[in-house]
Amino acid sequence: MNQAVFPDAVSSPTAGDAPRRVAFIQSCWHREIVDRAHAGFVEQMMQASWSADAIEHFTVPGAYELPLQARLLAKSGRYAAVVAAGLVVDGGIYRHDFVAHAVIDGLMRVQLDLEVPVLSVVLTPHHFHEHDFHRQLFHGHFFEKGREAAQACVGAIAATERARALQPA
């Protein structure tokens, strides 16, 4: 974990005696690329002393389905945070803008409504083409974004716990 970014973040996956879990949801469009976000996320969480078993992995068909799954998982009370990953590409029509906007707005609404941190690794590149150069570029990019999401996740969980501790009983 990057302590310079989150100096007060705890790296331990337990609060008191209660084990914490994180839900990682990913869309299946361009799965071979989006899988890299999950790999980077798990690697970084393990470096922050979280067990791979504390990270539950879920898939949905496409990015548009991420907010509903995030809401159901956050609502379960089982997870300290939910992470959503997907790749929304510009296929030459306006639809990608609609999808990207709906997904990000939906994820934010889940976070605010249910008071569970929801992190996004939903990327919407302006230029993505089905060729080796872009596939390799985004393989590496998604891995790094997964690692960054893990750092943010650990920090968000710690910040949420501190804020909840300040709430009146």
Backbone as numpy.savetxt, mean C-alpha at the origin, in Angstrom:
# Nx Ny Nz CAx CAy CAz Cx Cy Cz
14.11 0.74 7.71 13.28 1.92 7.71 14.15 3.15 7.71
13.73 4.15 7.02 14.47 5.40 6.95 14.13 6.24 8.17
14.96 6.18 9.19 14.70 6.90 10.44 14.70 8.40 10.23
15.39 8.90 9.21 15.40 10.33 8.96 14.02 10.81 8.54
13.28 9.96 7.87 11.94 10.33 7.41 10.93 10.19 8.53
11.01 9.12 9.29 10.06 8.83 10.36 10.81 8.60 11.66
11.34 9.64 12.28 12.20 9.45 13.45 11.47 8.84 14.64
10.16 9.00 14.76 9.43 8.46 15.90 8.75 7.14 15.59
8.94 6.63 14.39 8.26 5.40 13.99 8.85 4.22 14.74
7.97 3.33 15.15 8.43 2.12 15.80 8.58 1.05 14.74
9.58 0.21 14.87 9.77 -0.83 13.88 9.23 -2.17 14.35
8.93 -2.28 15.61 8.43 -3.55 16.14 6.99 -3.79 15.70
6.67 -5.01 15.28 5.32 -5.30 14.81 4.32 -5.58 15.92
4.64 -5.24 17.14 3.68 -5.46 18.21 3.46 -4.19 19.01
2.23 -3.99 19.40 1.89 -2.89 20.30 1.42 -3.56 21.57
2.21 -3.47 22.62 1.88 -4.22 23.83 2.00 -5.70 23.50
0.94 -6.43 23.81 0.93 -7.86 23.53 0.15 -8.21 22.28
-0.50 -7.24 21.64 -1.35 -7.52 20.48 -0.52 -7.49 19.19
-0.46 -8.61 18.48 0.26 -8.60 17.21 -0.47 -7.73 16.19
0.27 -7.09 15.34 -0.32 -6.25 14.30 -0.11 -6.92 12.95
-1.04 -6.63 12.07 -0.99 -7.16 10.72 -1.20 -6.03 9.72
-0.72 -6.25 8.52 -0.92 -5.32 7.43 -1.51 -6.10 6.26
-2.51 -5.50 5.61 -3.08 -6.09 4.40 -2.45 -5.43 3.19
-1.97 -6.22 2.25 -1.42 -5.72 0.99 -2.31 -6.23 -0.12
-2.96 -5.30 -0.82 -3.87 -5.66 -1.92 -3.23 -5.19 -3.22
-3.31 -6.02 -4.24 -2.80 -5.59 -5.53 -3.73 -6.00 -6.65
-3.73 -5.19 -7.68 -4.52 -5.51 -8.86 -3.73 -6.47 -9.74
-4.44 -7.19 -10.59 -3.81 -8.21 -11.43 -3.47 -7.74 -12.84
-3.92 -6.55 -13.24 -3.49 -6.02 -14.53 -2.00 -5.72 -14.43
-1.23 -6.20 -15.38 0.23 -6.04 -15.37 0.82 -6.62 -14.09
0.33 -7.78 -13.74 0.70 -8.40 -12.47 2.20 -8.59 -12.30
2.89 -8.96 -13.37 4.33 -9.21 -13.25 5.08 -7.95 -12.81
4.51 -6.79 -13.06 5.11 -5.53 -12.62 4.64 -5.19 -11.21
3.34 -5.28 -10.97 2.79 -4.92 -9.67 3.29 -5.86 -8.57
3.57 -7.11 -8.93 4.16 -8.06 -7.97 5.44 -7.50 -7.35
6.16 -6.68 -8.09 7.42 -6.13 -7.61 7.18 -5.18 -6.43
6.04 -4.47 -6.43 5.72 -3.59 -5.29 5.54 -4.44 -4.04
4.87 -5.56 -4.17 4.68 -6.45 -3.03 6.03 -6.97 -2.53
6.89 -7.37 -3.45 8.21 -7.89 -3.05 9.02 -6.81 -2.32
9.03 -5.60 -2.83 9.76 -4.52 -2.17 9.17 -4.18 -0.82
7.84 -4.21 -0.74 7.15 -3.92 0.52 7.53 -4.94 1.59
7.42 -6.21 1.26 7.72 -7.27 2.22 9.19 -7.20 2.64
10.08 -7.01 1.69 11.50 -6.93 2.04 11.76 -5.80 3.04
11.21 -4.62 2.78 11.45 -3.48 3.66 10.77 -3.67 5.01
9.59 -4.25 5.04 8.91 -4.51 6.32 9.73 -5.49 7.16
10.31 -6.48 6.52 11.14 -7.44 7.26 12.39 -6.74 7.81
12.93 -5.79 7.08 14.07 -5.02 7.58 13.67 -4.17 8.78
12.37 -3.86 8.87 11.86 -3.08 10.01 11.33 -4.01 11.10
11.78 -5.26 11.10 11.46 -6.27 12.12 10.02 -6.78 12.08
9.37 -6.67 10.96 8.04 -7.28 10.80 8.24 -8.65 10.17
7.43 -9.59 10.58 7.45 -10.93 10.00 6.68 -10.92 8.68
7.15 -11.70 7.72 6.41 -11.83 6.46 5.01 -12.38 6.72
4.85 -13.17 7.78 3.54 -13.72 8.13 2.56 -12.65 8.61
3.06 -11.49 9.02 2.20 -10.40 9.49 1.65 -9.57 8.34
2.06 -9.91 7.11 1.60 -9.20 5.92 0.75 -10.15 5.10
-0.55 -9.87 5.05 -1.46 -10.72 4.29 -1.64 -10.13 2.89
-1.56 -10.99 1.91 -1.57 -10.59 0.50 -2.91 -10.94 -0.14
-3.51 -9.95 -0.80 -4.79 -10.13 -1.47 -4.68 -9.61 -2.90
-5.46 -10.17 -3.80 -5.50 -9.67 -5.18 -6.93 -9.35 -5.57
-7.05 -8.40 -6.48 -8.32 -8.04 -7.10 -8.06 -7.96 -8.60
-9.11 -8.05 -9.41 -8.89 -8.04 -10.87 -8.17 -6.81 -11.39
-8.64 -5.63 -11.01 -8.04 -4.40 -11.51 -7.97 -3.35 -10.43
-7.38 -2.21 -10.76 -7.21 -1.13 -9.79 -8.55 -0.58 -9.31
-9.55 -0.58 -10.17 -10.86 -0.04 -9.80 -11.47 -0.77 -8.60
-11.09 -2.01 -8.40 -11.61 -2.81 -7.30 -10.85 -2.64 -5.99
-9.75 -1.92 -6.01 -8.93 -1.76 -4.81 -9.66 -1.07 -3.65
-10.39 0.04 -3.87 -11.02 0.71 -2.72 -12.02 -0.15 -1.95
-12.83 -0.92 -2.65 -13.79 -1.77 -1.94 -13.07 -2.81 -1.10
-12.07 -3.45 -1.67 -11.32 -4.46 -0.91 -10.63 -3.80 0.29
-10.07 -2.61 0.08 -9.40 -1.89 1.18 -10.42 -1.59 2.28
-11.60 -1.18 1.91 -12.63 -0.88 2.91 -13.03 -2.12 3.71
-13.26 -3.22 3.02 -13.66 -4.45 3.71 -12.56 -4.93 4.66
-11.31 -4.85 4.23 -10.21 -5.29 5.07 -10.00 -4.34 6.25
-10.05 -3.04 6.00 -9.89 -2.07 7.09 -11.03 -2.21 8.10
-12.22 -2.43 7.61 -13.41 -2.55 8.47 -13.35 -3.80 9.36
-12.59 -4.80 8.94 -12.49 -6.05 9.71 -11.85 -5.83 11.07
-11.07 -4.77 11.24 -10.38 -4.53 12.50 -9.15 -5.39 12.68
-8.81 -6.18 11.71 -7.70 -7.12 11.79 -6.35 -6.47 11.44
-6.39 -5.32 10.76 -5.17 -4.74 10.19 -4.87 -3.36 10.76
-3.59 -3.14 11.03 -3.14 -1.83 11.48 -3.04 -0.87 10.31
-2.91 -1.41 9.10 -2.83 -0.60 7.88 -3.19 -1.46 6.68
-3.57 -0.79 5.61 -3.87 -1.44 4.34 -3.04 -0.74 3.27
-2.42 -1.53 2.41 -1.63 -0.99 1.31 -2.25 -1.50 0.02
-2.45 -0.59 -0.94 -3.04 -0.95 -2.23 -2.04 -0.64 -3.34
-1.86 -1.59 -4.26 -0.91 -1.41 -5.36 -1.57 -1.75 -6.69
-1.27 -0.96 -7.69 -1.79 -1.20 -9.02 -1.10 -0.34 -10.04
-1.30 -0.67 -11.29 -0.74 0.10 -12.40 -1.90 0.45 -13.33
-2.19 1.74 -13.42 -3.25 2.24 -14.30 -2.56 2.91 -15.48
-2.69 2.31 -16.65 -1.96 2.82 -17.81 -2.87 3.60 -18.74
-2.26 4.52 -19.46 -2.95 5.31 -20.47 -2.97 4.48 -21.75
-4.13 3.94 -22.04 -4.27 3.14 -23.26 -4.69 3.96 -24.46
-4.54 5.27 -24.37 -4.89 6.12 -25.49 -6.30 6.68 -25.42
-7.01 6.39 -24.34 -8.34 6.93 -24.15 -8.42 7.58 -22.78
-9.44 8.35 -22.53 -9.57 9.09 -21.27 -9.82 8.20 -20.07
-10.20 6.96 -20.24 -10.62 6.09 -19.14 -9.59 5.99 -18.03
-8.32 5.99 -18.34 -7.30 5.83 -17.29 -7.37 6.96 -16.27
-7.66 8.18 -16.72 -7.79 9.29 -15.78 -8.95 9.07 -14.83
-10.06 8.60 -15.35 -11.25 8.33 -14.53 -10.93 7.25 -13.50
-10.31 6.18 -13.95 -9.98 5.07 -13.05 -9.01 5.53 -11.97
-7.94 6.18 -12.35 -6.94 6.62 -11.38 -7.55 7.56 -10.34
-8.34 8.50 -10.78 -8.98 9.45 -9.86 -9.93 8.72 -8.90
-10.75 7.83 -9.43 -11.70 7.08 -8.60 -10.97 6.22 -7.57
-9.90 5.58 -7.96 -9.15 4.69 -7.06 -8.53 5.49 -5.93
-7.83 6.55 -6.24 -7.15 7.33 -5.21 -8.17 7.98 -4.28
-9.24 8.54 -4.83 -10.28 9.13 -3.99 -10.93 8.07 -3.10
-11.16 6.89 -3.65 -11.75 5.81 -2.87 -10.87 5.36 -1.74
-9.58 5.24 -2.00 -8.65 4.83 -0.95 -8.58 5.88 0.16
-8.57 7.14 -0.22 -8.53 8.20 0.79 -9.81 8.19 1.63
-10.94 7.96 0.98 -12.20 7.92 1.73 -12.21 6.77 2.73
-11.68 5.62 2.35 -11.58 4.49 3.29 -10.76 4.90 4.50
-9.63 5.51 4.25 -8.74 5.91 5.34 -9.43 6.88 6.29
-10.10 7.87 5.74 -10.75 8.87 6.58 -11.99 8.32 7.28
-12.77 7.52 6.59 -14.00 6.98 7.18 -13.72 5.97 8.29
-12.71 5.13 8.10 -12.48 4.02 9.03 -11.29 4.25 9.97
-10.57 5.33 9.77 -9.44 5.69 10.62 -8.38 4.59 10.70
-8.13 3.99 9.56 -7.07 3.00 9.40 -6.16 3.53 8.29
-4.85 3.61 8.50 -3.98 4.09 7.44 -4.13 3.24 6.17
-4.32 3.90 5.05 -4.39 3.25 3.74 -3.34 3.91 2.86
-2.39 3.12 2.41 -1.29 3.65 1.61 -1.45 3.20 0.17
-1.01 4.05 -0.73 -1.19 3.77 -2.15 0.14 3.59 -2.87
0.22 2.48 -3.60 1.28 2.25 -4.57 0.57 2.05 -5.91
-0.43 2.90 -6.15 -1.17 2.88 -7.41 -0.52 3.94 -8.29
0.17 3.48 -9.32 0.91 4.39 -10.18 0.20 4.54 -11.53
0.25 5.76 -12.04 -0.43 6.09 -13.29 0.54 6.81 -14.23
1.48 6.08 -14.81 2.47 6.73 -15.67 1.83 7.32 -16.92
2.35 8.45 -17.34 1.85 9.07 -18.57 2.24 8.26 -19.79
3.37 7.60 -19.72 3.85 6.85 -20.87 4.23 5.45 -20.44
3.44 4.48 -20.82 3.77 3.08 -20.58 3.42 2.33 -21.85
4.38 1.61 -22.36 4.16 0.83 -23.58 4.59 -0.60 -23.32
3.95 -1.50 -23.98 4.21 -2.93 -23.80 5.50 -3.33 -24.53
6.63 -2.86 -24.07 7.90 -3.30 -24.63 8.89 -3.51 -23.50
9.97 -4.19 -23.80 10.93 -4.60 -22.77 11.49 -3.44 -21.96
11.79 -2.32 -22.60 12.38 -1.20 -21.87 11.44 -0.72 -20.76
10.17 -0.50 -21.07 9.24 -0.02 -20.05 8.95 -1.10 -19.00
8.86 -2.33 -19.42 8.63 -3.40 -18.46 9.77 -3.46 -17.44
11.00 -3.40 -17.91 12.15 -3.44 -17.00 12.20 -2.19 -16.13
11.93 -1.04 -16.71 11.93 0.21 -15.96 10.91 0.15 -14.82
9.70 -0.29 -15.13 8.65 -0.31 -14.12 8.81 -1.46 -13.13
9.48 -2.54 -13.52 9.81 -3.60 -12.55 10.63 -3.00 -11.41
11.66 -2.28 -11.75 12.50 -1.66 -10.72 11.79 -0.55 -9.98
11.02 0.24 -10.70 10.31 1.36 -10.08 9.29 0.86 -9.06
8.55 -0.17 -9.41 7.54 -0.70 -8.48 8.20 -1.32 -7.25
9.33 -1.96 -7.41 10.03 -2.53 -6.25 10.40 -1.41 -5.28
10.96 -0.33 -5.81 11.35 0.80 -4.96 10.12 1.45 -4.32
9.04 1.59 -5.06 7.82 2.19 -4.50 7.24 1.29 -3.40
7.37 -0.01 -3.55 6.94 -0.93 -2.49 7.76 -0.72 -1.22
9.06 -0.54 -1.38 9.93 -0.27 -0.22 9.55 1.04 0.45
9.30 2.07 -0.36 8.90 3.36 0.19 7.56 3.27 0.91
6.65 2.47 0.36 5.34 2.29 1.01 5.50 1.61 2.36
6.44 0.68 2.47 6.68 0.02 3.75 7.20 1.01 4.78
8.10 1.87 4.38 8.61 2.90 5.30 7.47 3.80 5.76
6.64 4.22 4.81 5.50 5.07 5.15 4.50 4.33 6.02
4.32 3.05 5.77 3.38 2.23 6.53 3.79 2.15 8.00
5.05 1.86 8.24 5.54 1.78 9.62 5.34 3.13 10.31
5.67 4.21 9.61 5.49 5.54 10.18 4.03 5.89 10.41
3.16 5.52 9.48 1.73 5.82 9.61 1.11 5.05 10.77
1.51 3.80 10.94 0.98 3.00 12.05 1.39 3.63 13.37
2.66 4.01 13.47 3.14 4.63 14.72 2.42 5.95 14.98
2.26 6.77 13.96 1.59 8.06 14.13 0.12 7.87 14.53
-0.53 6.89 13.93 -1.93 6.61 14.27 -2.05 6.14 15.71
-1.14 5.28 16.12 -1.17 4.81 17.51 -0.95 5.95 18.49
-0.03 6.85 18.18 0.20 8.01 19.07 -1.04 8.89 19.13
-1.66 9.13 18.00 -2.86 9.98 17.96 -4.02 9.32 18.69
-4.17 8.02 18.55 -5.25 7.33 19.28 -5.03 7.37 20.77
-3.79 7.32 21.20 -3.48 7.37 22.63 -3.88 8.72 23.23
-3.97 9.73 22.43 -4.36 11.07 22.90 -5.87 11.26 22.98
-6.61 10.33 22.39 -8.07 10.45 22.38 -8.63 10.19 23.78
-9.68 10.96 24.15 -10.30 10.72 25.45 -10.92 9.32 25.52
-10.89 8.73 26.70 -11.41 7.37 26.86 -12.91 7.32 26.79
